[in-house]
Amino acid sequence: MAYRPPESLRQALRWRDGTCRVAGCRAPAHETDLDHAKAYDSGGTTSGSNLRCLCRKHHNMKSHGHLDDRHLGAPTRHIENYLRAPPFLIELDIVVPRRTG
C-alpha cells in the first residue's frame, strides 16, 4: 500500500477516532492529520492498525520527538443501534392487458 491512505480508509479512521487521539485534546477528527504510529520509512504500514488521527499541533510534536505514545488515548467508541422496521405487506394488482385484433 502507498504512503497516503485511500479516501475510504481516511473516512473510516476519522469515524473510528472521532477526535485527535492525544488524551484530553478534543480537535474534531475532520480537522486532523493521519499519523503513522510506526513511521512508513521504518516499515510501518499504511493501515488502520498503524494510522491514527492527530491534530496538527500534536502531529508536529510527535514528528519532532516531543510527544510520547503514553499521551495517546484509545479511539472514541461508537455504538449504533438500529430499529428493525415492522413487517409490512405490499399488495400488487397486476392486470394483463387484453390483446385486440
DSSP file (Angstrom, degrees, kcal/mol; ACC not computed):
  #  RESIDUE AA STRUCTURE BP1 BP2  ACC     N-H-->O    O-->H-N    N-H-->O    O-->H-N    TCO  KAPPA ALPHA  PHI   PSI    X-CA   Y-CA   Z-CA
    1    1 A M              0   0    0      0, 0.0    45,-0.1     0, 0.0    46,-0.1   0.000 360.0 360.0 360.0 153.1    0.0    0.0    0.0
    2    2 A A        -     0   0    0      2,-0.3    44,-0.1     1,-0.1     0, 0.0  -0.162 360.0-104.5 -77.5 172.8    1.1    3.6   -0.6
    3    3 A Y  S    S+     0   0    0      2,-0.1    -1,-0.1    42,-0.0    37,-0.0   0.902 107.4  63.3 -64.3 -43.1    2.1    6.2    1.9
    4    4 A R  S    S-     0   0    0      1,-0.0    -2,-0.3    42,-0.0    42,-0.1  -0.733  87.8-130.7 -88.8 127.6   -1.2    8.1    1.5
    5    5 A P        -     0   0    0      0, 0.0    42,-0.1     0, 0.0    -2,-0.1  -0.408  27.7-102.0 -73.8 151.9   -4.3    6.1    2.5
    6    6 A P    >>  -     0   0    0      0, 0.0     4,-2.2     0, 0.0     3,-0.6  -0.290  36.2-104.6 -66.9 160.4   -7.2    5.9    0.1
    7    7 A E  H 3> S+     0   0    0      1,-0.2     4,-2.6     2,-0.2     5,-0.2   0.854 119.7  57.9 -56.2 -38.7  -10.2    8.2    0.9
    8    8 A S  H 3> S+     0   0    0      1,-0.2     4,-2.0     2,-0.2    -1,-0.2   0.892 108.5  45.8 -62.2 -39.0  -12.3    5.2    2.2
    9    9 A L  H <> S+     0   0    0     -3,-0.6     4,-2.5     2,-0.2     5,-0.2   0.894 110.7  53.6 -70.3 -39.6   -9.6    4.4    4.8
   10   10 A R  H  X S+     0   0    0     -4,-2.2     4,-2.2     1,-0.2    -2,-0.2   0.930 110.3  47.0 -58.7 -45.6   -9.3    8.1    5.8
   11   11 A Q  H  X S+     0   0    0     -4,-2.6     4,-2.2     1,-0.2    -1,-0.2   0.916 111.9  50.3 -63.7 -43.0  -13.0    8.3    6.4
   12   12 A A  H  X S+     0   0    0     -4,-2.0     4,-2.6    -5,-0.2    -1,-0.2   0.900 111.5  48.2 -62.9 -41.1  -13.1    5.1    8.4
   13   13 A L  H  X S+     0   0    0     -4,-2.5     4,-2.9     2,-0.2     5,-0.3   0.887 111.0  49.9 -68.5 -38.8  -10.2    6.3   10.6
   14   14 A R  H  X S+     0   0    0     -4,-2.2     4,-2.1    -5,-0.2    -1,-0.2   0.882 113.0  47.4 -67.4 -36.5  -11.8    9.6   11.3
   15   15 A W  H  < S+     0   0    0     -4,-2.2    -2,-0.2    -5,-0.2    -1,-0.2   0.927 114.3  47.7 -66.3 -44.1  -15.0    7.9   12.2
   16   16 A R  H  < S+     0   0    0     -4,-2.6    60,-0.2    -5,-0.2    -2,-0.2   0.937 119.3  36.8 -62.3 -48.6  -13.2    5.5   14.4
   17   17 A D  H  < S-     0   0    0     -4,-2.9     2,-1.6    58,-0.2    59,-1.1   0.878  77.1-170.4 -79.0 -38.5  -11.1    8.1   16.3
   18   18 A G     <  +     0   0    0     -4,-2.1    11,-2.1    -5,-0.3    12,-0.3  -0.147  67.3  15.1  78.9 -45.2  -13.7   10.9   16.5
   19   19 A T  B    S-A   28   0A   0     -2,-1.6    34,-0.2     9,-0.3    57,-0.2  -0.842 109.1 -53.9-144.2 178.4  -11.1   13.4   17.7
   20   20 A C        -     0   0    0      7,-1.8    34,-0.2    -2,-0.3     5,-0.1  -0.383  52.6-129.6 -55.1 139.6   -7.3   13.9   18.0
   21   21 A R  S    S+     0   0    0     32,-2.6    52,-4.2     2,-0.1     2,-0.3   0.526  75.0 110.0 -79.0  -5.0   -6.0   10.8   19.8
   22   22 A V  B >  S-B   72   0B   0     50,-0.3     3,-2.3    31,-0.2    50,-0.3  -0.580  85.5-101.8 -71.9 129.5   -4.0   12.7   22.4
   23   23 A A  T 3  S+     0   0    0     48,-2.9    -1,-0.1    -2,-0.3     3,-0.1  -0.258 105.3  12.0 -54.5 126.7   -5.7   12.4   25.7
   24   24 A G  T 3  S+     0   0    0      1,-0.3     2,-0.4    -4,-0.1    -1,-0.3   0.189  95.1 119.9  91.2 -16.8   -7.7   15.5   26.5
   25   25 A C    <   -     0   0    0     -3,-2.3    -1,-0.3    -5,-0.1    -6,-0.0  -0.701  39.5-173.8 -83.8 129.5   -7.5   17.0   23.0
   26   26 A R        +     0   0    0     -2,-0.4    -1,-0.1    -7,-0.1     3,-0.1   0.081  28.4 143.3-112.7  22.4  -10.9   17.5   21.5
   27   27 A A        -     0   0    0      1,-0.1    -7,-1.8     2,-0.1    28,-0.1  -0.483  59.9-110.1 -61.7 125.6   -9.9   18.6   18.0
   28   28 A P  B >   -A   19   0A   0      0, 0.0     3,-2.3     0, 0.0    -9,-0.3  -0.276  20.5-119.4 -62.6 145.5  -12.5   17.0   15.7
   29   29 A A  G >  S+     0   0    0    -11,-2.1     3,-1.9     1,-0.3   -10,-0.1   0.793 110.0  64.9 -57.1 -32.4  -11.2   14.2   13.5
   30   30 A H  G 3  S+     0   0    0      1,-0.3    -1,-0.3   -12,-0.3   -11,-0.1   0.638 103.2  49.9 -69.7  -9.6  -12.1   16.1   10.3
   31   31 A E  G <  S+     0   0    0     -3,-2.3    25,-0.5     2,-0.1    -1,-0.3   0.223  98.8  93.6-105.7  12.1   -9.5   18.7   11.2
   32   32 A T    <   -     0   0    0     -3,-1.9     2,-0.3    23,-0.2    23,-0.3  -0.556  69.2-123.4-105.5 167.1   -6.7   16.2   12.0
   33   33 A D  E     -C   54   0C   0     21,-3.2    21,-2.7    -2,-0.2     2,-0.6  -0.731  28.9-116.7 -97.7 154.7   -3.8   14.7   10.1
   34   34 A L  E     -C   53   0C   0     -2,-0.3     2,-0.4    19,-0.2    19,-0.2  -0.856  35.0-161.9 -93.5 127.5   -3.4   10.9    9.8
   35   35 A D  E     -C   52   0C   0     17,-3.2    17,-1.6    -2,-0.6     2,-0.6  -0.894  18.4-129.1-114.6 135.6   -0.2    9.8   11.5
   36   36 A H  E     -C   51   0C   0     -2,-0.4    15,-0.2    15,-0.2     3,-0.1  -0.738  12.2-155.3 -78.8 120.5    1.7    6.6   11.1
   37   37 A A  S    S+     0   0    0     13,-3.5     2,-0.6    -2,-0.6    -1,-0.2   0.955  93.3  35.2 -61.1 -50.1    2.3    5.1   14.6
   38   38 A K  S    S-     0   0    0     12,-0.3    -1,-0.2     7,-0.2     5,-0.1  -0.941 113.0-104.2-102.1 122.9    5.4    3.3   13.2
   39   39 A A    > > -     0   0    0     -2,-0.6     5,-2.6     1,-0.1     3,-1.0  -0.089  16.6-132.5 -51.6 138.6    7.0    5.5   10.6
   40   40 A Y  G > 5S+     0   0    0      1,-0.3     3,-1.7     3,-0.2    -1,-0.1   0.880 108.6  57.2 -58.3 -40.4    6.4    4.5    7.0
   41   41 A D  G 3 5S+     0   0    0      1,-0.3    -1,-0.3     2,-0.1    -2,-0.1   0.716 105.1  52.6 -64.7 -21.2   10.1    4.9    6.3
   42   42 A S  G < 5S-     0   0    0     -3,-1.0    -1,-0.3     2,-0.0    -2,-0.2   0.194 135.1 -83.7-100.6  15.4   10.8    2.3    9.0
   43   43 A G  T < 5S+     0   0    0     -3,-1.7    -3,-0.2     1,-0.3    -2,-0.1   0.502  77.9 151.3  98.6   4.7    8.5   -0.3    7.6
   44   44 A G      < -     0   0    0     -5,-2.6    -1,-0.3     1,-0.1     2,-0.2  -0.457  40.6-127.4 -69.3 141.7    5.2    1.0    9.1
   45   45 A T        -     0   0    0     -2,-0.1     2,-1.4     1,-0.1    -7,-0.2  -0.531  10.3-122.4 -90.2 156.0    2.2    0.1    7.0
   46   46 A T  S    S+     0   0    0     -2,-0.2     2,-0.3   -45,-0.1   -44,-0.1  -0.714  72.1 119.8 -92.9  82.1   -0.5    2.5    5.8
   47   47 A S  S >> S-     0   0    0     -2,-1.4     3,-1.4   -42,-0.1     4,-1.2  -0.907  80.4 -99.8-143.3 165.4   -3.3    0.6    7.5
   48   48 A G  T 34 S+     0   0    0     -2,-0.3     3,-0.2     1,-0.3    -1,-0.0   0.816 120.3  55.1 -59.2 -31.7   -6.0    1.1   10.1
   49   49 A S  T 34 S+     0   0    0      1,-0.2    -1,-0.3     3,-0.0    -3,-0.1   0.662 115.9  37.0 -77.8 -14.3   -3.8   -0.6   12.8
   50   50 A N  T <4 S+     0   0    0     -3,-1.4   -13,-3.5   -13,-0.1     2,-0.3   0.440 104.8  77.7-115.3  -2.7   -0.9    1.8   12.2
   51   51 A L  E  <  +C   36   0C   0     -4,-1.2     2,-0.3   -15,-0.2   -15,-0.2  -0.834  50.2 169.1-111.0 148.5   -2.7    5.1   11.5
   52   52 A R  E     -C   35   0C   0    -17,-1.6   -17,-3.2    -2,-0.3     2,-0.5  -0.983  36.5-103.4-150.8 157.8   -4.3    7.5   13.9
   53   53 A C  E     +C   34   0C   0     -2,-0.3   -32,-2.6   -34,-0.2     2,-0.4  -0.720  39.2 172.0 -86.9 126.5   -5.8   11.0   13.9
   54   54 A L  E     -C   33   0C   0    -21,-2.7   -21,-3.2    -2,-0.5   -34,-0.1  -1.000  33.1-119.2-132.0 135.9   -3.6   13.7   15.4
   55   55 A C     >  -     0   0    0     -2,-0.4     4,-2.8   -23,-0.3     5,-0.2  -0.274  39.1-101.8 -64.5 162.3   -4.3   17.4   15.3
   56   56 A R  H  > S+     0   0    0    -25,-0.5     4,-2.5     1,-0.2     5,-0.2   0.882 121.3  52.6 -56.8 -42.0   -1.6   19.4   13.5
   57   57 A K  H  > S+     0   0    0      1,-0.2     4,-2.1     2,-0.2    -1,-0.2   0.944 115.1  39.9 -60.0 -49.3   -0.1   20.7   16.8
   58   58 A H  H  > S+     0   0    0      2,-0.2     4,-2.4     1,-0.2    -1,-0.2   0.826 112.9  55.8 -73.0 -30.4    0.3   17.1   18.2
   59   59 A H  H  X S+     0   0    0     -4,-2.8     4,-2.6     2,-0.2    -1,-0.2   0.928 110.0  46.1 -64.4 -44.2    1.3   15.7   14.9
   60   60 A N  H  X S+     0   0    0     -4,-2.5     4,-1.6    -5,-0.2    -2,-0.2   0.901 111.6  51.8 -64.4 -40.6    4.2   18.2   14.7
   61   61 A M  H  <>S+     0   0    0     -4,-2.1     5,-3.5    -5,-0.2     6,-0.5   0.928 112.5  45.9 -61.0 -43.8    5.1   17.5   18.4
   62   62 A K  H ><5S+     0   0    0     -4,-2.4     3,-1.6     4,-0.3     5,-0.2   0.916 110.0  53.6 -64.4 -43.8    5.2   13.7   17.6
   63   63 A S  H 3<5S+     0   0    0     -4,-2.6    -1,-0.2     1,-0.3    -2,-0.2   0.787 111.5  46.1 -62.8 -28.1    7.2   14.3   14.4
   64   64 A H  T 3<5S-     0   0    0     -4,-1.6    -1,-0.3    -3,-0.2    -2,-0.2   0.231 121.4-104.6-101.1  13.1    9.9   16.3   16.3
   65   65 A G  T < 5S+     0   0    0     -3,-1.6    -3,-0.2     2,-0.1    -2,-0.1   0.708  90.2 113.6  79.1  20.1   10.1   13.8   19.2
   66   66 A H      < +     0   0    0     -5,-3.5     2,-0.4    -6,-0.2    -4,-0.3   0.212  61.4  67.7-109.9  15.4    8.1   15.8   21.8
   67   67 A L        -     0   0    0     -6,-0.5     2,-0.2    -5,-0.2    -2,-0.1  -0.944  67.0-155.4-138.7 115.7    5.1   13.6   22.1
   68   68 A D    >   -     0   0    0     -2,-0.4     3,-2.0     1,-0.1     4,-0.2  -0.585  26.9-118.4 -88.6 150.4    5.3   10.1   23.7
   69   69 A D  G >  S+     0   0    0      1,-0.3     3,-1.9    -2,-0.2    -1,-0.1   0.731 107.5  74.9 -59.2 -23.0    2.9    7.3   23.0
   70   70 A R  G 3  S+     0   0    0      1,-0.3    -1,-0.3     3,-0.0    -3,-0.0   0.693  89.8  59.3 -66.3 -15.2    1.8    7.3   26.6
   71   71 A H  G <  S+     0   0    0     -3,-2.0   -48,-2.9     2,-0.1     2,-0.4   0.496  86.1  98.7 -88.0  -4.1   -0.1   10.5   25.9
   72   72 A L  B <   -B   22   0B   0     -3,-1.9   -50,-0.3   -50,-0.3     2,-0.1  -0.694  60.8-153.2 -90.4 134.6   -2.3    8.9   23.3
   73   73 A G        -     0   0    0    -52,-4.2     3,-0.1    -2,-0.4    -2,-0.1  -0.441  26.2 -90.5 -95.9 172.8   -5.7    7.7   24.2
   74   74 A A        -     0   0    0      1,-0.1    -1,-0.1    -2,-0.1     3,-0.1  -0.390  55.5 -85.0 -75.8 159.9   -7.8    4.9   22.7
   75   75 A P        -     0   0    0      0, 0.0   -58,-0.2     0, 0.0    -1,-0.1  -0.259  53.0 -91.6 -61.4 154.1  -10.2    5.7   19.8
   76   76 A T        -     0   0    0    -59,-1.1     2,-0.5   -60,-0.2   -58,-0.1  -0.450  43.7-122.5 -63.1 138.5  -13.6    7.0   20.6
   77   77 A R        -     0   0    0     -2,-0.1     2,-0.5    -3,-0.1    -1,-0.1  -0.764  26.2-161.9 -90.9 125.9  -16.1    4.1   20.9
   78   78 A H        -     0   0    0     -2,-0.5     2,-0.4   -62,-0.1   -63,-0.0  -0.908   8.3-175.9-109.0 131.6  -19.0    4.4   18.6
   79   79 A I        -     0   0    0     -2,-0.5     2,-0.5     2,-0.0    -2,-0.0  -0.995   2.7-171.4-125.8 129.1  -22.2    2.4   19.1
   80   80 A E        -     0   0    0     -2,-0.4     2,-0.4     2,-0.0    -2,-0.0  -0.978   3.8-163.3-121.9 131.4  -25.0    2.5   16.7
   81   81 A N        -     0   0    0     -2,-0.5     2,-0.5     2,-0.0    -2,-0.0  -0.920   4.1-161.6-111.9 138.3  -28.4    0.9   17.3
   82   82 A Y        -     0   0    0     -2,-0.4     2,-0.4     0, 0.0    -2,-0.0  -0.972  12.1-138.6-121.3 132.1  -30.8    0.2   14.5
   83   83 A L        -     0   0    0     -2,-0.5     2,-0.3     1,-0.0    -2,-0.0  -0.725  25.0-121.3 -86.7 135.8  -34.5   -0.4   15.0
   84   84 A R        -     0   0    0     -2,-0.4    -1,-0.0     1,-0.1     0, 0.0  -0.566  29.0-115.8 -74.9 138.1  -35.9   -3.2   12.9
   85   85 A A        -     0   0    0     -2,-0.3     3,-0.1     1,-0.1    -1,-0.1  -0.469  33.0-106.8 -71.2 143.1  -38.7   -2.0   10.7
   86   86 A P        -     0   0    0      0, 0.0    -1,-0.1     0, 0.0    -3,-0.0  -0.365  45.4 -91.9 -67.0 153.0  -42.1   -3.5   11.4
   87   87 A P        -     0   0    0      0, 0.0     2,-0.3     0, 0.0    -3,-0.0  -0.332  49.1-168.7 -63.5 147.1  -43.3   -6.1    8.9
   88   88 A F        -     0   0    0     -3,-0.1     2,-0.5     2,-0.0    -3,-0.0  -0.946  15.7-132.5-137.9 160.2  -45.3   -4.6    6.1
   89   89 A L        -     0   0    0     -2,-0.3     2,-0.5     2,-0.0     0, 0.0  -0.933  11.5-161.4-117.5 132.0  -47.5   -6.0    3.3
   90   90 A I        -     0   0    0     -2,-0.5     2,-0.5     2,-0.0    -2,-0.0  -0.959   7.0-161.4-113.1 125.1  -47.3   -5.0   -0.3
   91   91 A E        -     0   0    0     -2,-0.5     2,-0.5     2,-0.0    -2,-0.0  -0.916   4.3-167.6-106.9 129.4  -50.3   -5.8   -2.5
   92   92 A L        -     0   0    0     -2,-0.5     2,-0.7     2,-0.0    -2,-0.0  -0.962   8.2-164.6-116.0 130.8  -49.9   -5.8   -6.2
   93   93 A D        -     0   0    0     -2,-0.5     2,-0.6     2,-0.0    -2,-0.0  -0.888  15.0-171.8-114.5  98.7  -52.8   -5.9   -8.5
   94   94 A I        -     0   0    0     -2,-0.7     2,-0.6     2,-0.0    -2,-0.0  -0.810   5.2-164.9 -98.4 124.0  -51.4   -6.8  -11.9
   95   95 A V        -     0   0    0     -2,-0.6    -2,-0.0     0, 0.0     0, 0.0  -0.928  12.8-143.6-109.1 124.8  -53.8   -6.6  -14.8
   96   96 A V        -     0   0    0     -2,-0.6    -2,-0.0     1,-0.0     2,-0.0  -0.768  26.3-122.8 -86.2 121.3  -52.7   -8.3  -18.0
   97   97 A P        -     0   0    0      0, 0.0     2,-0.2     0, 0.0    -1,-0.0  -0.346  24.1-118.1 -65.8 143.7  -53.9   -6.2  -20.9
   98   98 A R        -     0   0    0      1,-0.0     2,-0.5    -2,-0.0     0, 0.0  -0.567  21.7-127.1 -79.5 142.7  -56.1   -7.9  -23.5
   99   99 A R        -     0   0    0     -2,-0.2     2,-0.5     2,-0.0    -1,-0.0  -0.772  24.8-163.4 -88.6 131.3  -54.9   -8.2  -27.0
  100  100 A T              0   0    0     -2,-0.5     0, 0.0     1,-0.1     0, 0.0  -0.926 360.0 360.0-113.2 140.0  -57.3   -7.0  -29.5
  101  101 A G              0   0    0     -2,-0.5    -1,-0.1     0, 0.0    -2,-0.0   0.439 360.0 360.0 109.9 360.0  -57.1   -7.8  -33.1
